[in-house]
């Protein structure tokens, strides 16, 4: 084996279920929200009520672009957003949060 150890891994267990490049649970919740707001919006606003489902569709398209190369990219975005919220909460703009343990 050319001096390399080979290990069998189950990499498929790490990936979220995707439908056309969008995580399944996000697609289901956004689809329900788009349908609900579409019916309510068209009832009250006429054709202008379709703006809400179009915005949700644009959001899903952006998620598809984000998850194009990495199916776990939304987790990275979520962690970055959590770090930004922590910086706002603590009012600390000079130092950052690092899980590497360097500088302790």
Secondary structure, DSSP 8 states (H G I E B T S, - for coil): -TT-------GGGGS--EETTEEHHHHHHHHHHHHHHHHHHHHHHGGGGHHHHHHHHHHHHHHHHHTSS-TTHHHHHHHHHHHHHHHHHHT--SS---SS-TT-
